[in-house]
Amino acid sequence: MASEETPGGDMSALDRLTALLTAAADTTPTPRELAELLWLAGLSSDPEEPSEPIQPAAPDAAAAQADRDTGGTPDDAAGSTPDSAADRTAGSASPKSAPADPADRVPLHLPTPAPAAGSGGDAGGGGAGSRPVLAPAPAMLPHPLALQRALRPLKRTVPSARARLLDERATADRIARLGAHPDVWLPVLRPARDRWLRLNLVHDTGPTMPVWRPLVRELHTVLAQSGVFRTVTSHPATPDGEARQVPAPADGRTVTLIVSDCMGPQWRPGPAGERWYRTLRHWATRMPLAVVQPLPEHLWPTTALPAEPGLLFSATRAAPLSALTFTPYDPETAPRPGAALPLPVLEPGAPWLANWAALVASPGGAHTPGAVAWLPPAPVPPGSAGPEAADPASLPAQDLVLRFRATASREAFRLAGHLALAVPSVPVMRLVQRAVNRDPRPQHLAEVILSGMLTTVPGPPGSYDFRPGVRDLLLRTLPRTTRGRTRELLDRIGGLIDERAGRTTGGFRAEAGGADGTAGAFATVSAETVRRLGGGVEEPPRQPAGTATLLFETATDLTARPETRITLEYAVHEVLARGDLTPQQYEVHVRANGYVVRIQPEAYLLPVLAAALRWLPGPLAEPAEQPRLRVTFQDGPESPAPPQGAAPVLLTVPPALYAAFADSSAASGPHRFRPLFGDAPDAPPLAWYCPLPPEEGTADPADDRNGGRNLVRGPFLTRDLRQLGIPAPGRTAIVHTRPDSPLTLLDPVLPYGGRPPRPATYYEVDLTPQHAVDRISLPSSGKGVFTAAVELTWRVDDPVAFVRAETAGVPERLLAHLLAAGSRITRHHSVRRAAGAQRAVNSQLGRWPVPGLAVTCAVTLAPDYAPPPEVRRPAGRSARPLQDLLADAETVLFGFDGPLTRLFTATTARAAALDLLGVVAEHRDPEDALAGRPLGDPGATGRELFVHPLDVLRAFAQDRLGPLLRDRLDRLELSAVPDAPTTHHSVVLVRTLHDTGRRVGVATDVCEAAVHRYLESYRLPLPAGVHGRDDDLGRLTPNPHRLLHALRPLDAPAATGVLIGSTLAELAAARAAGVRFLGLARNPTVEQALHGAGCDAVVTSLTPVLEAARAL
């Protein structure tokens, strides 16, 4: 040991080296290891600088050093108490634990939380002149090598199911036996050896677990570095009983350890407990399972999972809990609860893990000691065998100390006494424990925390203080010499920090210096240690022109979160390494909230972007407490901030980098970027952003924001906009954009406006009407209020503006505007004048706050003393019978092609469409042909997209060839009339509806001359007239002009009209006009399309319509 001396009162250089290696590795090195170490040291030393011989310390200096280490004089050594002897032993393990001059030591204080909210607790206990530092805390697991050795029974290998190796001996034997020619030698492969087990490390994240986060982290590191398991994965278990994505295969090669103090709500009766116990029992039937309990064994009865000691028996290797049997040591133990499974409970110590490893690895027949808690189907309420423990806050300090002395271990009580000289915060407890105890264990720390002598104070998790009067009583338990040597204890604790400064990561936040000196300090360290631990980070210099910058930023100060900074630093270097950047191509600068990477101009950034997309969020997505990260690629001015979301990482790139990404193979992955626009409405995107990881399906800020309907789907990425086809008229619109162009409505004929095809980002916009109803209260000019029944109807009339706005929660925003504007209006009306207030509200609501929406609002008011107005609920699409639909109708309009006749079959319709496209190709501009500009050329777009001649006419409605195509289609329709078959029951249906008093008419996109030629032989009564295609092609459906024109001479309200049609364009026109629609589906494809568009009623023939008309 470091404190042992040679007989001559002096330690040789070899003895001191042995002591240092023993203190660092917890094991004594062998002579062979010492020889190899000295040989390597000789090879690595600089021959030009001869090493100075190590001079032995003078006897008086050694005595003075030992005096400082123990905090006493040489005369006190003989009569020291066991506690003080342990103090000397613990302190001697630290070479820097005794400074040469106490005046040069700098006190460390815990920061005091600031009283103002959001200040971050920067006011330190040291007062003015203090500097923030990150002090390293000692490990909670003092002997990690012993834990790894305890797991050796599990370090078996089995044949791999996938990997194969060349069997050289068998291959040579085959060649020798078969005498094959070298050209046809066949190798013999054998399975590679693989580790036997995979480990799931599930850690509790309940309200009492923050103090055990370092233990979870260290245990994960120890298990992962042991080389025992194939993989070690960490999974959080939340207090609501959820533990997601924990693999549980019943293959005999997976084990699970749960780290928990069993004090959270998921261990107790309730919904969370039932959910958690179902999960545990599911695991218990498929694989070995155990709980690692950080609390000492004698405190387990106070938790929600008490355990009892005994012997465990396993019939096979890696047996699940359902195959274990347990025999308690105590024969008078309560019997096993019904259907309960034995769940092993372990302390995080080597003997416990060794017994558990032996149980899992045993082939059967052996009994293994251990502790077991019974796992019933649901949590059992705690028993009431003894009197209920009193609240520690109600007990006097003397009773708290006496109770703790009677139940605590010797090490825990000794630790509590020394904590009375310091600050009882968990990081400080760990330092004091390492300084005063020979064998520090987390169980001793748990005894002090759960003793009832501490109370929580504001600050980070693990901030405590003694209850009034407890500190003074604990100080009396220490020897008089120890109480008088506070500075020596602070120096000894500071020595532990001196050893780790600059070598291990910071563990907790502290402040160095201050005007108060050592008052309230928990340690004193050297000035060099303060320099290594503290210091603010300097901002990097401004980047030169042309230098790209990669920002990794969080919204929090990472100085107080060392674990997060370590994880983020790892993520930064992984992204840069996976992006094929050499260290000479970038510089990394540290900021308080993240990192800044300056990249040389000649570096290629697309691989870095691809690496960030494929690898992030990486480890940043695992812990629930990780702050959200914003990753920004900059090549110029600062880009606007993207909208905040729930994604762990938000990636932003400039337009040029996004254009390169869209042209690459990386764009075929699941990542979809969204544009960021500035204030100019017609300007291209300033940047593009993507949330990571990519969400399931089509994620967009507009998704799931309109009740059950998503008005915007996307973004999607396509290589060629011409592949999207023609959107359903009146039902869907497509809005697209590129890195260098603004949002644009898709023109299916000329999607690129004469330019060559390029990858584009597009959105699908739902144009169908949406409905919402509600009942609200509006104020009046007096004390009374109005009760209002609200019916809102909205549809997208400007898809570009709506997509650009990225409005979330459309119904909520519309209703909020109605409440605000309606309240301002009704405050000027008496509650007795509800009719006047209703007219004012319906006419003065003003402009709605959602761009791109056409909103219709109907408000019905009633005073609060009258019956509330009825809120009309919209009926489902199939809920309304045909008889009711026709009974409310005053006017019934028929479409022509479909409801009355079939003017074109599928074959003749396609031929007519190609005929019109031939006219387009014949009359194209010669200059366009010579320049190679695409038309809506019939060889690509036309033949793929247009299946009906009306589709071609709608596509070229605003083109100069529109009138020419209209005349050509007139001739085609007139020539098709003689061969057009009559729809079954159509003539009888028209006459029946007319006989019931309905006004019947025809509204169609077919030319009016063709309709009259067809109907002249039937002499049908059509009082509502025939309304066919006119010269203005902009009035083709889905424009509602023709329907409104048919209803206007009759002075019939649109709500009393019904249109019988067979196309989506007619359905969209009916909705826009407010006319109800009855769909006639000639085949299942049309029927599915009409149902998908939300048609009120769909029939496959006119027979049920005729029966309903006859029943009127």
Secondary structure, 3 states (H helix, E strand, C coil): CCCCCCCCCCCCHHHHHHHHHHHHHCCCCCHHHHHHHHHHHHHHCCCCCCCCCCCCCCHHHHHHHHHHHHCCCHHHCCCCCHHHHHHHHHHHCCCCCCCCCHHHCEEEECECCCCCCCCCCCCECCCCCCEEEEECCCCCCCCHHHHHHHCHHHCCEEEEEEEEEECHHHHHHHHHHHCCCHHHCCCCEEEEEEECCEEEEEEECCCCCHHHHHHHHHHHHHHHHCCCCCCEEEEEECCCCCCCCCCCCCCCCEEEEEECCCCCHHHCCCHHHHHHHHHHHHHHCCCCEEEECCCCHHHHHHCCCCCEEEEEEECCCCCCHHHEEEEECCCCCCCCCCCCEEEEEECCCHHHHHHHHHHHHCCCCCEEEEEEEEECCCCCCCCCCCCCCCCHHHCCHHHHHHHHHHHCCHHHHHHHHHHCCCCCCHHHHHHHHHHHCCCCCHHHHHHHHCCCCEEECCCCCCCEEECCCHHHHHHHCCCHHHHCCHHHHHHHHHHHHHHHCCCCCCCEEEEECCCCCCCCCCEEECHHHHHHHECCCCCCCCCCCCCEEEEEEECCCHHHCHHHHHHHHHHHHHHHHHCCCCHHHEEEEEECCEEEEEECCCCCCHHHHHHHHHHCCHHHHCCCCCCCEEEEEECCCCCCCCCCCCCCEEEEECHHHHHHHHCCHHHHCCCCCEEECCCCCCCCCCEEEEEECCCCCCCCCCCCCECCECCEEEEEEECCHHHHCCCCCCCEEEEEEECCEEEEECCCCCCCCCCCCCCEEEEEEECCCEEEEEEEEEECCCCCEEEEEEEEEEEECCHHHHHHHCCCCHHHHHHHHHHHHHHHHHCCCCCCCHHHHHHHHHHCCCCCCCCCEEEEEEEEEEECCCCCCCCCCCCCCCCCCHHHHHHCCCEEEECCECCCECCCCHHHHHHHHHHHHHHHHHCCCHHHHHHCCCCCCHHHHHHHHCCCHHHHHHHCCCCCCHHHHHHHHHHHHHHHCCCCCECCCHHHHHHHHHHCCCEEEEEEEEEHHHHHHHHCCCCCCCCCEEEEECCCHHHCCCCCHHHHHHHHHHCCCHHHEEEEECCHHHHHHHHHHCCEEEEECCCHHHHHHHHHCCCCEEECCCHHHHHHHHCC
